[in-house]
C-alpha cells in the first residue's frame, strides 16, 4: 500500500511540475500577436526580430513573415518592468544588468505595445493601432521628478513641471513612425527608465539610447500587421535567457538570423 501511495504521489508531483513548466505568463496568455527580439548577449547592439501569431491562446505560436535585423541600445540590454517585474520571471541572475534612466540600455522582458505614433497627421490606410500625430508640442518626459515622467504628452494641454524631455518631432526622421513600448508604466517607478519605443534606425550597428530600431520598411510592415484586439506584445531577451524560458512559456524556436 505504501508503495502505491508513493507511486501515486510521484505521478501527481510530476503532473504538477509539467503543468508549471509549461505555463505562460498571464499577459502572454491573453495575446495572439507577439514580436520577439533576441540579441547575442547582454552587451550586443545587433539583434533579430521575428513576428509570431496564433489563432487563440490555446494554439502554438507560428511565424508571421521573415525575420529581420534590428538594433537595441548602445550599451545593450538590462532587465525592465513590463507585463511582469524582472524578479517575477524567476530567471534574473544576481549579476544581470537592470534598466534605469540614462543607462543607454534597452529593456529586457515582456511588454505591451499600446500606441503608434508618427509625423503624419493620420496613420497609413489599414493600420489599426491607436495613433498619436507628433506636433511641435508633443514630448516624452524623461525627468524622473515630474508627475508626467515616462509619458508622451502635449505640452500645450498640460502644466509642464519637467526640466527634461524628448521633443519627438525633431529626431532626424527616427520617429517618422514608431510604437510605444509599455516599459515601466504600471506603476511608473521614477528613475527606472522612460520613453522606450520601436522606431526607424539610423543604420545597421547604430545603437539607440534605449529603444529598439529597424529599417523603415520593416517597421511599416510591423505597424500594419499589429492589431490592438490581439493584445500585441514585445518579448525582448538575450538568446540565453530566451532559451531558458522557451519550454516553460511554450515559445517557438529562434528565428533564422539569430543563432538557434
Number of C-alpha atoms within 10 A of each C-alpha: 6 7 8 9 10 11 12 12 12 12 12 12 12 12 12 11 11 12 11 12 15 15 14 18 15 10 16 22 14 16 20 23 26 27 22 21 29 31 26 17 16 22 17 19 24 24 26 23 27 22 22 20 19 17 13 14 15 10 11 14 20 17 16 15 11 12 19 18 19 28 31 33 25 21 18 28 30 24 22 26 26 24 23 18 14 20 12 11 12 9 12 14 8 6 6 12 18 19 24 21 16 13 18 21 30 33 33 27 24 28 27 22 23 17 18 23 24 23 19 14 12 12 20 12 7 9 18 17 21 13 18 19 16 22 16 12 13 20 21 21 26 24 21 20 14 16 14 19 25 26 18 21 16 16 15 10 9 9 9 14 14 15 11 15 18 15 16 22 19 15 10 10 16 21 22 19 21 24 24 20 25 23 28 26 19 11 9 18 15 18 17 20 29 30 23 20 22 24 27 25 23 17 12 14 17 15 25 21 17 28 25 28 29 24 18 19 9 18 20 17 12 17 21 16 15 21 17 16 11 16 18 24 27 24 21 27 25 21 19 14 18 22 16 11 17 17 15 16 17 15 18 16 15 20 19 13 15 19 12 9
